[in-house]
């Protein structure tokens, strides 16, 4: 016989305090896990809803941009027409006595060779600058038309498309939830 008790009965040694019975069904963990699952599901639903709502607003923004571009082009054309009419009026008003034409021999003249392809926007802007310069030199009383242009910055980019700041906030909240759940599991139950 040993001094600590029966050698054959080692498993039944009791230190006097007793061990708490193990919990067979951990309800707290299941509730928290279910809550986290529900939170992830709601987050996925929110992302899907955001995608569908944002997709419709992007189409609306594109349509609005097309309408604004059309209006801006019409404004430019109206301004160019107004300048051309003003220039024509000032030139016809300045007509004076003309000398009768004389007999001059016809000399071969150089013809303009067309460029391969010309950008219509560049041609429009070039014509506008030419008409503005001609109008400003033709008359000092000419009022030049101011053409409004858009100064707004585009709303494009990766972070705008997917909502990157919101995604970072959700990731931070999930990390906090993970630490809280681990802390709750580490605290002994009473």
C-alpha positions in Angstrom: 0.0 0.0 0.0 1.3 3.4 -0.9 1.1 6.5 1.2 -1.2 8.4 -1.2 -3.9 5.8 -1.6 -4.5 2.7 -3.7 -2.2 2.5 -6.7 -4.8 0.7 -8.7 -7.3 3.5 -8.3 -5.4 6.5 -9.7 -8.3 7.8 -11.8 -10.5 8.4 -8.8 -8.1 10.7 -7.0 -9.9 13.8 -5.8 -8.1 16.9 -4.6 -11.1 18.0 -2.5 -12.5 20.7 -4.8 -14.1 18.5 -7.4 -14.1 19.2 -11.1 -17.0 21.0 -12.7 -19.1 18.9 -15.0 -18.4 19.6 -18.7 -21.2 21.4 -20.5 -22.6 18.9 -23.0 -24.4 21.6 -25.1 -22.7 25.0 -25.5 -25.6 27.3 -26.2 -23.6 30.5 -25.9 -21.2 29.4 -28.7 -24.1 28.3 -30.9 -25.9 31.5 -30.4 -22.9 33.6 -31.3 -22.0 31.4 -34.2 -25.6 31.8 -35.5 -25.5 35.5 -35.0 -22.2 35.8 -36.9 -23.6 33.6 -39.7 -26.7 35.9 -39.9 -24.5 38.9 -39.9 -22.4 37.5 -42.8 -25.6 36.6 -44.7 -27.0 40.1 -44.2 -23.7 41.6 -45.3 -23.8 39.5 -48.5 -27.4 40.6 -49.1 -26.4 44.2 -48.6 -23.5 43.9 -51.1 -25.8 42.3 -53.7 -28.4 45.0 -53.2 -25.8 47.7 -53.4 -24.5 46.2 -56.7 -28.0 46.2 -58.3 -28.8 49.7 -57.0 -25.4 51.1 -58.0 -25.6 49.5 -61.5 -28.9 51.4 -62.2 -27.4 54.7 -61.0 -24.3 54.2 -63.2 -26.6 53.8 -66.2 -28.5 57.0 -65.2 -25.2 58.9 -64.8 -24.1 57.7 -68.3 -27.3 58.8 -69.8 -27.1 62.2 -68.1 -23.5 62.6 -69.3 -24.6 61.9 -72.9 -27.4 64.5 -72.7 -25.0 67.1 -71.2 -22.5 66.4 -73.9 -25.2 66.8 -76.6 -26.3 70.1 -75.0 -22.7 71.3 -74.7 -22.1 70.5 -78.4 -25.3 72.4 -79.3 -24.1 75.4 -77.3 -20.8 75.4 -79.1 -22.5 75.2 -82.5 -24.9 78.0 -81.5 -21.9 80.1 -80.4 -20.0 79.5 -83.6 -23.1 80.3 -85.7 -23.6 83.6 -83.7 -20.0 84.5 -84.3 -20.2 83.7 -88.0 -23.3 85.8 -88.3 -21.7 88.7 -86.4 -18.6 88.5 -88.6 -20.7 88.4 -91.8 -22.6 91.5 -90.6 -19.5 93.4 -89.8 -17.9 92.5 -93.1 -20.9 93.5 -95.2 -21.2 96.8 -93.3 -17.5 97.5 -94.0 -17.9 97.0 -97.8 -16.7 100.1 -99.6 -15.9 101.1 -103.2 -14.4 98.2 -105.1 -12.0 98.6 -108.0 -13.1 96.9 -111.3 -11.2 93.7 -112.0 -8.4 93.8 -114.4 -7.1 91.2 -116.9 -4.5 89.2 -115.1 -3.0 86.0 -116.3 -4.1 82.9 -114.5 -1.2 81.4 -112.5 -1.2 77.8 -111.3 -2.1 77.7 -107.6 -1.2 75.1 -105.0 -4.0 73.0 -103.9 -4.5 71.8 -100.3 -3.9 68.1 -99.8 -6.3 66.7 -97.2 -4.8 65.2 -94.1 -5.3 61.5 -93.6 -7.9 61.7 -90.8 -8.9 64.7 -88.8 -10.4 64.6 -85.4 -13.8 66.4 -85.5 -13.4 67.8 -82.0 -10.0 69.3 -83.0 -11.5 70.8 -86.2 -14.4 72.3 -84.2 -12.1 73.9 -81.6 -9.8 75.2 -84.3 -12.7 76.8 -86.1 -14.0 78.3 -82.9 -10.6 79.8 -82.2 -10.3 81.1 -85.7 -13.7 82.8 -85.6 -13.0 84.3 -82.2 -9.7 85.7 -83.4 -11.3 87.1 -86.5 -14.2 88.6 -84.6 -12.0 90.2 -82.0 -9.8 91.8 -84.8 -12.8 92.8 -87.0 -14.5 95.0 -84.4 -13.7 96.4 -81.0 -17.3 96.5 -80.1 -17.9 92.8 -80.7 -19.2 90.8 -77.7 -17.6 87.4 -77.6 -19.8 84.5 -76.6 -18.6 82.6 -73.5 -19.0 78.8 -74.0 -19.6 77.0 -70.7 -17.7 73.8 -70.2 -17.9 71.2 -67.5 -15.4 71.5 -64.6 -16.7 68.6 -62.5 -14.3 65.7 -61.7 -15.3 62.3 -63.0 -16.7 59.8 -60.5 -14.7 56.8 -61.5 -12.3 54.4 -59.9 -12.0 51.1 -58.1 -12.8 52.5 -54.6 -16.0 54.2 -55.9 -17.2 51.2 -57.8 -17.1 48.7 -54.9 -17.3 51.0 -51.8 -13.8 50.4 -50.4 -14.2 52.5 -47.2 -17.3 50.6 -46.3 -15.6 47.3 -46.9 -12.7 48.3 -44.6 -15.2 49.4 -41.9 -17.0 46.0 -42.1 -13.6 44.1 -41.9 -12.7 46.1 -38.8 -16.0 45.3 -37.2 -15.6 41.6 -37.9 -12.1 41.6 -36.3 -13.6 43.2 -33.2 -16.4 40.6 -33.1 -13.8 37.8 -33.5 -11.8 39.2 -30.5 -15.0 39.6 -28.4 -16.1 36.0 -29.2 -12.7 34.6 -28.2 -12.7 36.6 -25.0 -16.2 35.3 -24.1 -15.1 31.8 -24.8 -12.0 32.2 -22.6 -14.0 33.5 -19.6 -15.1 30.5 -17.3 -18.8 30.1 -16.8 -20.2 30.5 -13.3 
